């Protein structure tokens, strides 16, 4: 059984290719399908199947594009209600793939339409669990109250997950390999392991969801302290249900201009030092200066699907890379244009007098933009007021403006975005970014 795991680190997403006897299936593919074509060619394989374990909330899938290019059949649960050409793949159904048999079991809980794929060859069993079973956790049940063809309340889905975990994996072998769709850093669960795979036996021993507990205890645990839900999650569920436009043709529609200006909502992806030295008025600084930066997550948490925006990039040579990143969550559809800016008539950000802040913290309004769960674990400043970054554009008007404002997060990345949001929203008050100097105030 030849299995390849592909990882997209900024979204902590795993997708898979499985090959046997010259036939290949792709499972939960990301937006850019090129890597699957390369793997198929390297293995002299034909892509004959694309399987979606559910309509994903946190990334846009390329299942429809792969189907159109290769003729591969798309398989998913009948409960998904997909609007693209597909065949149902539910409990009792199977797909032959060379010497491998792929079977489906319906495993609702993260979503009503979730399936787990069981691949068997001889005495070897592999489970592709999507967002149902993670390493160390299970998928969150609170994402489908407002999105998707089949809506369900979180309590209903939590109960479904309990039934899934207590009944659907019971007759599968201990040595079955577990391959999830996400790892640590994903917002599709709350306590995901750094591990990229496990065995069902190990999960039965170490995953909290498999421990002996009542249904009520299970539901209380799974509903407690789930991460925030980014604005883009429902948008991506709906896009994946319909099937996204081909990546290349979609990003080619976005205009590009050099050394120009813009108005309206502007996202500037440059590093914070460069941004603070000069940026277009009202820009929001969501940094994408490293391959692993959580640019996509924060873009989709700050910018809403109804918002049209301009993207400021650092250099023309990086345009395609940045467009690909925006397209990972389908936001190229919101882009008015991509631009570089000239160095004239730019606005600068004020630099905080760190010594004065240390000596006179009461002279400042301190805004903590970390997630609610982080704040509950402990504050860095007793007087800080909590305004999570994903809500900040909507809650900024509740922040007092009678003192200079200092924005902080846990490490500096998010506060660059948070301080720029407040600089855009507020007049008559100076907003400072504590940035990575926050490390000096941690206990």
N, C-alpha and C positions, 0 to 999 in steps of 0.2 A: 504494500500500500504506500504509494508515493504521495506524501502530503507536504505542501509548502504553506507556511504561515507568513503572511505579509503584515507588517505593522506600520501604522501611521501615528507617530508618537504625539503630535500636538493634540489629537483627539483620543489618544489611547485606544485606537481601533485596530482589531485584528480581522483580516479577511483570509480566505483560504482557497487553495487549488488542490484538487485531488485527482490523481491520474492513474489509470489502469488500462493496459492493452491499447494504448493510443487514443483513449477517450479521456476527456477532462471535464470536471465540474468545477464551477467557481461558486463560492459561498459568501454571501454578504459583501459583495465587492464595493470598494470605495469609488469616488467620483471619476478618477482617472483610470481607465481600464488598461493602459498600455503595458503595465507590468505583467498582467495576466496573459496578454498576447505573447510577450517575450518568453514567459515560462512555458507556454504551450509549444512555441517553436523550438525551444531548447530541448523539450522532451518529445518532439515529433508527435504531438498530440493535437487532437481536434476538440475544441470546446463545444460540448454538446448540451450542457445544462448550466443554468444559473439558478441558484436557489436562494431565496430570501427567507430568513427565519422569522421576520416580521418587518413592518414598514418602519425603518429606523428614524429616530427623532434627532439624533445628534450629528448626522452626516447625510449627504446625498449619495445615493447608490447609482452605479452605472449599469444596473441589470438590463434596462431597456436598450442602452447603447450597445452593449455586448450582443444582445439578441439581434439587433438590426445589422451588425457587422458580420456576425458569424452564423446566424441562423439558429443559435442555441435556444432550446426551450427554456422559458422561465417557469420555475415552480414556486408556489407559495400556498399557504392555507386558503381554503375557500372562504374562511371567515374574514380574510383581509379585504375582500371586495375590490380587487385591483382593477384599474381601468386600462391596463396594457395587455397585450396578448400573453396568455399564460395557461398553465395546466395546474389543477389542484394537486396539492401534496399534503395529505393529512393522514391521520392514523389509519393503518391498513394499506396505504399506498406504498409502492416501492419503485425504484428506478435502477435498472441494471447499468453498471459502468464497468465495462471489461469484466474482470474477475470479482469486482466489488458489488455488493448490493447496498443501496441507500434506502433506508426506511424512515418514515416520519412518525413522530408521536406528537400529539397536541399537548403543549405545555403552557397554558395560559397563566398569567400572573403579572408579568411585566406589561403585557398587552393581551387583549382577548384572543388575538390571532397568532400568538407565538407558537412556533414549532421547534422541536429539537430533531436533528438529523442523526440517525444511527447508521454508521458505515461499518459493514462487516466483510471480512475476507478470511476464510478459514476460521481459526479460533481467535482472531484479532478483532476487537471492537473499538471504534472511535466515536465519540459523541461531539457533534458541533451544536453547542447549546445556545447560541445567539446571546440574547440578554436575559435568558431564564436563569441559568446557573453560571455564576462567575467563580473564580478561584477565591474562596473565602467568603463569598457573599452570594446574594441573589439579586435579580433586577428589581429596581424600584417600581412600585405599583401606582404611581401618582401622575403619570404622564398622559393618560388617555381620557381625561375628563372633558377636554375641550377640543381634541384633535382626532382625526382619523375617521374612517368609515363606521367603525364600531366603537362607540364611546362607552366607557364604564367608569364608575366611581372607584376611588382608591380603595375603599373598604371592600368592595366586591372583588377587585383584582387581588388584594392582599389575601382574601379567603381562597381565591383560585390558586394563588401561588402556594398556599399551605397544602391544598389538595395535590397540586403538581409534585411538590417535593416529597410528600408522604406516600404517594402512590405511583407516580409515573416512572421512577428510576429503580423501583424495588427489585425487579427481576433482571436487572442488568449486572454484568460481572464487575467484581472489585477492580480488576485491572483495565477496565475500559478507560481509555484516555479521554480527558475532558478538554476540549478546545472552545473557549468562550469568544464572544465578539468584542470584548473589552477587557482592559487591565487597569491597574492603578492610575488614577488621574481622570477617569471618565466620570461624568455626572449622571450616568445611567445606574449607578449604585453608590453606596456610601463607604464600604470597607473593603474595597477590592485589593487583592494581593498584587505584589510586583511580579509574581510568577506568570508566565505566558501559557502554562498548561498544568494539568494535574492528572490524577486518576480519580475515578469515582470512589474508590476505597478511601483515599486520602481525604476527599471532601466529606465523606460520611463521618470520618473521625474528627476533622478540624473545622468544618464549615458550620457556623452557628445554626444555620437553617435545618440541618439534619439532626440536631440534638433532640432528645426526648423532651417535648414540651406540649402544652395544650394549644389548641387553635387560637385562643385568646392571647396567650403569651407570644405566639408567633406573630400575630397581627400587630400587637402593640410594638414589638421590636422592629418589624419591617417598616412601620409607619413613622417611627420616632426618628427625628434628626436627619431626615433626608435633605440632600443639598437643594439649593434653589433651582428653579426651572428657567433656563435661558429663554429669551423671547422667541428664538428661532426654532425651538423644538417642534411646536405644532405645525409651523410652516414646512419643516422638512418631512414630517409624517405625511402631510398632504401631497408634497411633491413626489415622495417615494411611492405613494399609492397610485399616482398618475404616471410616473416615469419621467425622469429628467431629460431635457434636451441634450443632444450630444455635446460633450464638453468643448471641443474645439470651436464649433460653430457658435456656441453661446458666448464664449469669451471674446471671439473675434468681433462681436457686435459692439463691444464697449469702446467708445472713443478714447483717444489718447492725445495729449498736448503737452509740449515742453515749455518751461519758463512762463507759466501763465498763472492766473488767479481763479478764484471760485467763490461762490457764496452758498448760503444754505448750510446743510449739514456736511461737515468736512471731517474725514478721518485721516489722520496723519500717522503713517506707520514707522516713521524714522525713530532712531534711538532718542531717549529723553534729553540727553545733553544737547544734541543738535536741534531738537524741537524747541528747547527753552531759549536757545540763542536766536531763533527767528522762525516764526510760523505765521500762517494766515490767521487773521482774527477769527476767534471762535472755533478753531480746530480742536478736535479731540485726539489725544495722543494714545493710540493703541499700538504698541510696539510689535513689529514683526521682524526683528533684526537677528533672530537666531532660528534655526530650523525647528527647534523644539518649543519655542515660545508659544504660549496658549492664545495666539492671535485669533484663531477662528472662534474659540469659545467666548472670548470677551467681545469680539466684534458682534457676535450673535446675541450677547447678553446686554449690550449697551444700545446697539442699533436695532430698531424694531422692524419687522417685515414690511410694514407700511411706509417706512422711511426711504426716500431716495437720498443718496449721498455721493460725494466726490471723494476719491482716494488719492491722497498725496503720497508719492513714493520717493525714494532717495535717488534713484538712478534709472534711466530708461532700460538699461540692461537687465534690471530686475522686474520689469513689467510683467512678463509672462509668469514668472514664479509667483508673484503676488496675486495675479488674477487666478491662478490655479488654487491658491490658498483661499481666496474669497469664495471661489466656486465649490470648495469642499462642503460648504453649508448652503449652497444655492444662492448666495447673495450677489453674484454677478448680475442677477436680474434687477437688483436695486441700484446698481452703479450708473450714475449719470456720465461719469468720465473718470479716467485716471490721468493724473498730471504730475509733472515736476514743477517746482516753483523757483522763481528768481530770488536773488538775495536782497532785493530792494523792497522797501515799504512793508517790512515784516514786524510782527509784534514779538516782544520778548517776555519771558517769565521772570518774576522777581525771585531773587535768591534769599533764602531764609538765613537770618543771623542766628546760627545754631547756639552760640554762647548765650545770647539774650534769651532765646527760647528755653534753654536749660535753667537759667537763673530766674526767669519770670514766666513760667508756663501759664499762670493765671491771666496774663495779658493777651492770651490767644484763645480762640475757639478751636478746639481740637476735634477733628472729624475722623472717626475710625470707619474705613470703608471695607473692612473685612466682612466675610460672611457671618451671618448670625451665629452659626455653630462655633465659629472661631472666637467670637466675642464672648460667648458663654463659657468658654474654656479659660478665659482670663483677659483682662484689659492691660494695656501698656501704660495708660494714663487714666487715673481715676475720674477725671473730669471730661473725658472724651465722650462725644455723642455718636451713636451708631447710625450710619447710613450706608448699608451695603451697596457696593458699586453697581450691581445689576439694577438697583432701584434709584440710583442717584439722580438721574435726569428728571425723575418725577418727584423726588423728595427735596431737592435742593432749596426750594423756596421756604422750607421749614427750618433752615439753618440760620441762626442769628447772625447779623452782619454788623454788630456794634464793636467787634474786635477783628483784628486780622485772623485769618483762618489758616490752620495747618492741617493738611491731609496726610493720613498715614495708612498703610496696610501692614502686611507681615514682613515683606522683604524689599519693596520698592517698585516692583513691576506695575502693580495695580494703581498705586498712588499717582503715577504719572498720568494715567487716564482719569482718575478721580479729580485731581487738582485741575486738569484742563477742562473737565466738565463744569466745575464750579467757576472757573475763570470765564467761561462762556456764558454761564447763567446769571452771574452776579455783577452788579455795578456798584461802585463806591466803596469797595472793600478789597483788600489785597489778599490773594490766595497763594499759599506756599505749599510746596511739595516736600515732605520730610524725606522722601526717597529712601535710599538704603541706609541713611543715618538712623533709621528706626532701630537698627541693631544695637545702638548705644543705649536704648531705653528698655530693652527686654530684660526680664529678671533672670 
